[in-house]
């Protein structure tokens, strides 16, 4: 398959998406990320293994993808996607983009630019604190529920990038952007060491790998596989 696909963010979701794309025979894969593999990534990120800690995530996944699919044209971009790098990255000309960015402002920029350039994009919501993969959904971004990151993304796209607003009392018009998200409410760590659906009084608690709960492999891999699946379905429909 000669399609050109970019995965922006090669951490938890992105690493599993790259795996699925490589094993599905995608001809050109570009990976964009500046992060290095950390010991705290081992619970959920495909490239986080003994001997890999400290390596660039993109380099580790490029090596793995080529071992799977030696004919694949792999491009590594060791940068974060932001206002300075957006044009350089997207000017390569992609058939599809998987957004696996955690930073809301940069996520908004990526989705808006893909929409403007008419590049198919699938964006991924929050997985922190969740553990039930059967609650994952795929739908148009306009209908992606109360996922807080996607809620902020929709608001920014409507307010700052001309995406359609919802008329009073009517169903939101679609964005034309697919979204992978979960409708599961997060689990929070409590002071006594247990976990609960009750949000702690300390509302500054973040669900990350250094505080609160991160996520688990079976859930975050499902996000990546579903995102890759939507890309593959879309590319196949154009063939």
Rosetta blueprint (number, residue, H / E / L):
1 X L
2 X L
3 X L
4 X E
5 X E
6 X E
7 X E
8 X E
9 X L
10 X L
11 X L
12 X H
13 X H
14 X H
15 X H
16 X H
17 X H
18 X H
19 X H
20 X H
21 X H
22 X H
23 X H
24 X L
25 X L
26 X L
27 X L
28 X E
29 X E
30 X E
31 X E
32 X E
33 X L
34 X L
35 X L
36 X E
37 X L
38 X L
39 X H
40 X H
41 X H
42 X L
43 X L
44 X L
45 X L
46 X L
47 X L
48 X L
49 X L
50 X L
51 X L
52 X L
53 X L
54 X L
55 X L
56 X E
57 X H
58 X H
59 X H
60 X H
61 X H
62 X H
63 X H
64 X H
65 X H
66 X H
67 X H
68 X H
69 X L
70 X L
71 X L
72 X L
73 X E
74 X E
75 X E
76 X E
77 X E
78 X L
79 X L
80 X L
81 X L
82 X L
83 X L
84 X L
85 X L
86 X H
87 X H
88 X H
89 X H
90 X H
91 X L
92 X L
93 X L
94 X L
95 X L
96 X E
97 X E
98 X E
99 X E
100 X L
101 X L
102 X L
103 X L
104 X H
105 X H
106 X H
107 X H
108 X H
109 X H
110 X H
111 X H
112 X H
113 X H
114 X H
115 X H
116 X H
117 X H
118 X L
119 X L
120 X E
121 X E
122 X E
123 X E
124 X E
125 X L
126 X L
127 X L
128 X L
129 X L
130 X L
131 X L
132 X L
133 X H
134 X H
135 X H
136 X E
137 X E
138 X E
139 X E
140 X E
141 X H
142 X H
143 X H
144 X L
145 X L
146 X L
147 X L
148 X H
149 X H
150 X H
151 X H
152 X H
153 X H
154 X H
155 X H
156 X H
157 X H
158 X H
159 X H
160 X H
161 X L
162 X L
163 X L
164 X L
165 X L
166 X L
167 X L
168 X L
169 X L
170 X L
171 X L
172 X L
173 X L
174 X L
175 X L
176 X L
177 X L
178 X E
179 X E
180 X E
181 X E
182 X E
183 X L
184 X L
185 X L
186 X L
187 X L
188 X E
189 X E
190 X L
191 X L
192 X L
193 X L
194 X L
195 X E
196 X E
197 X L
198 X L
199 X L
200 X L
201 X L
202 X L
203 X L
204 X L
205 X L
206 X L
207 X L
208 X L
209 X L
210 X L
211 X L
212 X L
213 X L
214 X L
215 X L
216 X L
217 X H
218 X H
219 X H
220 X H
221 X H
222 X H
223 X H
224 X H
225 X H
226 X H
227 X H
228 X H
229 X H
230 X H
231 X H
232 X H
233 X H
234 X H
235 X H
236 X H
237 X H
238 X H
239 X L
